[in-house]
Amino acid sequence: IRNAFDNRSKADYALKPSLSEKDIKVSLRKAKEFIIFSKNYFKIEQG
């Protein structure tokens, strides 16, 4: 278990300096989904 955790930590650390293009696209998609969700949520709240 510890070895797997160490390997994951190293991978995370390696990714931190420069986010890969895929990570950026995923982040943008999640942001868009969150914005859409928020708009729909506020519409429901307002009735």
C-alpha positions in Angstrom: 0.0 0.0 0.0 2.8 2.4 1.0 4.7 1.8 -2.2 1.6 2.5 -4.4 1.0 5.7 -2.4 4.6 6.8 -2.9 4.4 6.2 -6.6 1.2 8.2 -6.9 2.7 11.0 -4.9 5.7 11.1 -7.2 3.4 11.1 -10.2 1.4 13.9 -8.7 4.5 15.9 -8.0 5.8 15.3 -11.5 2.5 16.7 -13.0 2.3 19.8 -10.8 4.9 22.0 -12.6 3.2 21.7 -16.0 -0.4 20.6 -16.4 -0.9 18.4 -19.4 -3.2 19.5 -22.2 -5.6 16.8 -21.3 -5.8 18.0 -17.6 -6.5 21.5 -18.8 -9.3 20.4 -21.1 -10.8 18.3 -18.3 -10.7 21.3 -16.0 -12.3 23.5 -18.6 -15.1 21.0 -19.2 -15.7 20.6 -15.5 -15.9 24.4 -15.1 -18.4 24.6 -18.0 -20.5 21.9 -16.4 -20.4 23.7 -13.1 -21.5 27.0 -14.6 -24.4 25.3 -16.5 -25.3 23.4 -13.2 -25.2 26.7 -11.3 -27.4 28.6 -13.8 -30.0 25.8 -13.8 -29.9 25.6 -10.0 -30.5 29.3 -9.6 -33.4 29.1 -12.1 -35.0 26.4 -9.9 -34.3 28.4 -6.7 -36.0 31.5 -8.2 -39.0 29.5 -9.3 
